[in-house]
C-alpha cells in the first residue's frame, strides 16, 4: 500500500487507515485479529482508536493484537483523548489532568511506551492553552510522537494551530480528522482549506457515509446492519433520506459502469480527494475490508469523480484548483 506524508510533518502513514470504533461490541476479537492481519498484509500501517471506544476495551484489544503479532515498530497507532463518562453520560473534558490521565491509560492498555499520534477527541470547555499544554507535555516527555485534532471546526482548528506556532518550542499540530464523504462534504467549506493553509494531514472518518454509500440501505434497513441496532441506528438515520438516496443511486450507477462496488467507488472518491491523507475504514469483517484493499491500484476517472461531485453538492473546488495547476 502506498504511503502519504501527514501534512508537512515527518510522519508517513498508509493511505488507508483502519478504524476500530466497532471492535469489541460489533466486531469480535477473532474478527478484529483477522482485520488487523489482512490490513497489515496489504501494507497498511495506520490504526486509529480512542480511549473512549468501549471505555478503553478497544485499546486493550488492539494492544493485545499488536503484541501478539510482534509488529509494534511497523504500526502507526493513533489514539484520542477527552471523552469521559460521568454519572452515566459521556462528556467532553479537555482539561490537562483528564487528557494526561487518558493518555497514561491508553499507553497501559496499548502496551506501548508511546503512541505515534495523540489527538484531542473534540473541542472542550477547558481553555485551549491548557489543552494544548497537555499535548506539549505528552511529546516532550516521550508519551506521544506527534499530536493532532479531531472533530474541531474550522476556526477552532486555526486557533489551535496558530497558538502552537506563536511561541518557539511549542509542539506543532500535524493533523485533524472529521467526517467526510459524498454524503458529508461540509469539510470542504472550512476544514480542507485550513488543512491546505496550515499544512495539516487529514483523516476522514466515515468515508462511506456511515455505511449508506455501500448501497446496503437502497431498499430498506438490512437486519444485521448498523442502522438496525439500537446503539448505532441514530448514527445511520440522518443519511436515510431522499437527497442521500439520489447520491447513492449515482454511486451505484458509476460502480456498474466501472465494474466496481458502490463501496469501492465511495472510498476512491474520498481517498483521492484533494487534501486527504488517509480515510479511516470502520470495516467490521474481512468481507467488508477486502474490497477496499483490492482497489489499491485503482483510481476514479476524473469525469466520474467530477460527476459525483456535482450530484452530491457541487464542484470540489480543491479538485478544480489541482486540475488547473
C-alpha positions in Angstrom: 0.0 0.0 0.0 1.3 3.5 -0.9 2.0 5.9 1.9 1.4 9.6 2.3 3.1 12.3 4.4 1.0 13.7 7.2 0.8 17.3 6.3 4.3 18.9 6.4 5.4 16.7 9.3 7.9 13.9 9.2 5.2 11.3 9.8 4.2 9.0 6.9 1.3 6.6 7.0 -0.5 4.2 4.7 -3.1 6.0 2.6 -5.9 3.9 4.2 -6.4 3.8 8.0 -8.0 1.0 10.0 -10.7 2.3 12.3 -11.6 0.4 15.5 -14.7 2.0 16.9 -16.8 -1.1 16.5 -14.3 -3.5 17.9 -15.4 -5.5 20.9 -19.1 -4.8 20.6 -19.9 -5.3 16.9 -16.6 -6.8 15.9 -15.4 -9.9 17.7 -11.9 -10.4 19.0 -11.4 -13.1 16.3 -12.6 -10.7 13.5 -10.6 -7.8 14.9 -7.5 -10.0 14.8 -8.3 -11.1 11.2 -8.9 -7.5 10.1 -5.6 -6.3 11.5 -3.8 -9.2 9.9 -5.3 -8.6 6.4 -4.7 -4.8 6.7 -1.1 -5.3 7.7 -0.6 -8.0 4.9 -1.8 -5.4 2.4 0.8 -2.9 3.6 -1.5 -0.9 5.9 0.2 0.8 8.8 -2.2 3.4 10.3 -4.6 2.1 13.0 -6.9 4.7 14.7 -8.6 4.1 18.1 -9.6 6.2 21.2 -9.7 5.9 24.9 -13.4 6.4 24.7 -14.1 3.4 22.5 -15.6 0.7 24.6 -14.5 2.5 27.7 -10.9 1.5 26.9 -11.6 -2.0 25.9 -10.9 -1.4 22.2 -7.4 -0.1 23.1 -6.8 -3.2 25.2 -7.8 -5.4 22.3 -5.6 -3.6 19.9 -2.7 -3.7 22.3 -3.1 -7.4 22.7 -3.3 -8.0 18.9 -0.2 -5.9 18.1 1.8 -7.6 20.9 0.8 -11.0 19.6 1.9 -10.1 16.1 5.1 -8.6 17.4 4.9 -5.7 14.9 4.7 -2.6 17.1 7.5 -0.8 15.2 5.7 -1.3 11.9 2.3 0.1 13.1 1.3 3.7 13.4 -1.0 3.8 16.4 -3.3 6.9 16.6 -5.5 7.3 19.6 -7.6 10.1 21.1 -8.5 11.6 24.5 -11.0 13.9 26.0 -14.3 12.0 26.1 -15.1 10.7 29.6 -18.2 9.1 31.2 -19.6 10.8 34.3 -22.8 9.9 36.0 -23.6 7.6 33.1 -23.3 10.3 30.5 -20.5 10.9 28.0 -19.0 14.4 28.3 -16.0 16.2 26.8 -13.3 17.1 29.2 -10.1 18.6 27.7 -8.5 19.7 30.9 -4.8 18.9 31.3 -5.4 16.4 34.1 -8.1 14.4 32.2 -6.2 14.4 28.9 -3.0 13.2 30.5 -4.8 10.6 32.7 -6.4 9.4 29.5 -3.1 9.1 27.8 -1.5 7.2 30.7 -4.4 4.7 30.5 -4.0 4.4 26.7 -0.3 3.6 27.0 -1.1 0.9 29.6 -3.9 -0.6 27.5 -2.0 -0.4 24.2 1.1 -2.0 25.8 3.4 0.7 24.4 5.7 3.4 25.8 4.5 6.0 23.3 1.6 6.4 20.8 2.5 7.6 17.3 -0.3 10.2 17.1 -2.3 11.5 20.0 -5.4 13.6 19.2 -7.8 15.7 21.2 -11.1 14.0 20.5 -13.2 17.1 20.4 -13.3 20.8 21.4 -14.0 21.2 25.1 -14.7 23.9 27.7 -11.1 24.0 29.1 -9.0 26.9 27.9 -7.4 26.0 24.6 -3.9 26.9 26.0 -4.4 24.4 28.8 -5.5 21.6 26.4 -2.5 22.3 24.1 -0.1 22.4 27.0 -1.1 18.8 27.7 -0.1 17.9 24.2 3.2 19.7 24.6 3.9 17.7 27.8 3.0 14.4 26.0 5.5 15.0 23.3 8.3 16.4 25.4 8.1 13.6 27.9 8.1 10.9 25.2 4.5 9.7 25.7 3.5 10.7 22.2 5.5 11.3 19.0 3.0 13.6 17.2 -0.2 15.3 18.1 -3.3 16.4 16.3 -7.0 17.2 16.5 -10.3 15.5 16.0 -13.8 17.0 15.3 -12.6 20.6 15.5 -14.4 23.0 13.2 -12.5 25.5 11.0 -12.0 28.4 13.4 -11.1 26.0 16.3 -8.5 24.3 14.1 -7.0 27.6 13.0 -6.9 28.9 16.6 -5.2 25.7 18.0 -2.6 25.5 15.2 -1.8 29.2 15.4 -1.5 29.1 19.2 1.1 26.4 18.9 3.0 28.3 16.2 3.0 31.6 18.1 5.9 30.7 20.5 9.0 28.8 19.6 9.3 25.5 21.4 5.6 24.5 21.4 4.8 21.2 19.7 3.2 21.6 16.3 -0.2 20.1 15.5 0.2 17.8 12.4 -3.3 16.6 11.6 -7.0 16.7 12.0 -9.9 14.4 11.4 -13.6 15.0 10.8 -16.4 13.2 8.9 -16.0 13.4 5.1 -17.8 11.5 2.4 -20.1 12.0 -0.6 -22.9 12.4 1.9 -20.9 14.8 4.2 -18.9 17.4 2.3 -19.0 20.1 4.9 -15.3 19.7 5.4 -14.7 21.4 2.1 -16.1 24.6 3.4 -13.6 25.3 6.2 -11.6 22.2 7.2 -9.9 21.3 4.0 -9.0 25.0 3.2 -7.5 25.1 6.7 -5.7 21.8 6.1 -4.1 23.2 3.0 -3.3 26.6 4.5 -1.8 25.2 7.7 0.0 22.2 6.3 -2.0 19.5 8.2 -2.7 15.9 7.4 -6.4 15.0 7.1 -8.0 11.7 8.2 -11.7 11.5 7.1 -13.9 9.3 9.3 -17.0 7.5 7.9 -15.8 7.8 4.3 -18.6 5.5 3.3 -21.4 7.8 4.6 -21.9 5.7 7.8 -22.3 2.7 5.6 -25.1 4.1 3.5 -22.9 4.6 0.4 -22.3 0.9 0.2 -25.8 0.6 -1.2 -26.9 -1.7 1.6 -29.8 0.6 2.5 -31.2 1.1 -1.0 -34.3 -1.0 -0.4 -34.6 -0.7 3.4 -32.6 -1.3 6.5 -30.8 -4.7 6.5 -31.5 -6.8 9.5 -27.8 -7.1 10.7 -26.7 -3.6 9.6 -25.6 -0.8 11.9 -28.8 1.0 11.1 -30.8 -1.9 12.6 -29.1 -1.7 16.0 -30.2 0.3 19.0 -26.8 1.7 19.7 -25.9 2.8 16.1 -29.3 3.3 14.4 -29.2 7.0 15.4 -25.8 7.3 13.7 -27.1 6.0 10.3 -30.6 7.5 10.3 -29.6 11.1 9.1 -28.5 9.7 5.8 -31.6 7.6 5.1 -33.4 10.5 3.4 -34.2 11.4 -0.3 -31.2 13.5 -1.0 -28.9 10.8 0.1 -30.8 8.2 -1.9 -30.0 10.2 -5.1 -26.3 10.2 -4.3 -26.3 6.5 -3.5 -28.0 5.8 -6.9 -25.4 7.8 -8.7 -22.6 5.9 -6.9 -24.3 2.6 -7.8 -24.5 3.7 -11.5 -20.8 4.6 -11.5 -20.0 1.3 -9.9 -21.9 -0.6 -12.5 -20.1 1.2 -15.3 -16.6 0.6 -13.9 -17.2 -3.0 -12.7 -16.7 -2.0 -9.1 -18.9 -2.0 -6.0 -20.6 1.2 -4.7 -18.5 0.9 -1.6 -15.3 0.9 -3.7 -16.4 3.9 -5.7 -17.3 5.9 -2.5 -13.9 5.1 -1.0 -11.9 6.0 -4.1 -13.7 9.4 -4.2 -12.6 10.2 -0.7 -9.1 8.6 -0.8 -8.0 10.7 -3.7 -9.9 13.9 -2.9 -7.5 16.9 -2.6 -6.1 17.3 0.9 -6.9 13.8 2.1 -4.2 11.8 3.8 -5.9 8.6 4.7 -9.6 7.7 5.1 -10.4 5.7 8.3 -12.2 2.5 7.4 -14.6 1.1 10.1 -15.0 -2.4 8.5 -16.4 -5.0 10.8 -15.4 -8.1 8.9 -12.8 -9.3 6.4 -15.6 -9.5 3.8 -16.1 -5.7 4.2 -12.4 -4.8 4.3 -11.0 -6.8 1.5 -12.8 -4.9 -1.4 -11.2 -1.7 -0.2 -7.7 -3.3 -0.2 -8.4 -4.7 -3.7 -8.6 -1.2 -5.2 -5.1 0.0 -4.1 -4.1 0.4 -7.7 -7.4 1.8 -9.0 -8.3 5.5 -9.5 -11.6 7.0 -10.4 -11.6 8.6 -13.9 -11.7 12.3 -13.5 -15.1 12.7 -15.3 -16.7 10.2 -12.9 -15.2 12.0 -9.8 -16.5 15.3 -11.1 -19.9 13.9 -11.9 -20.1 12.6 -8.3 -19.0 16.0 -7.1 -21.9 17.6 -9.0 -24.6 15.2 -7.8 -23.5 15.3 -4.2 -23.3 19.1 -3.7 -21.4 20.8 -6.4 -17.8 21.1 -7.6 -15.0 20.2 -5.3 -13.0 23.4 -5.7 -9.9 21.7 -4.3 -10.1 19.3 -7.2 -10.7 22.1 -9.7 -7.7 24.1 -8.4 -5.5 21.0 -8.5 -6.5 20.3 -12.1 -5.8 23.9 -13.2 -2.3 23.9 -11.8 
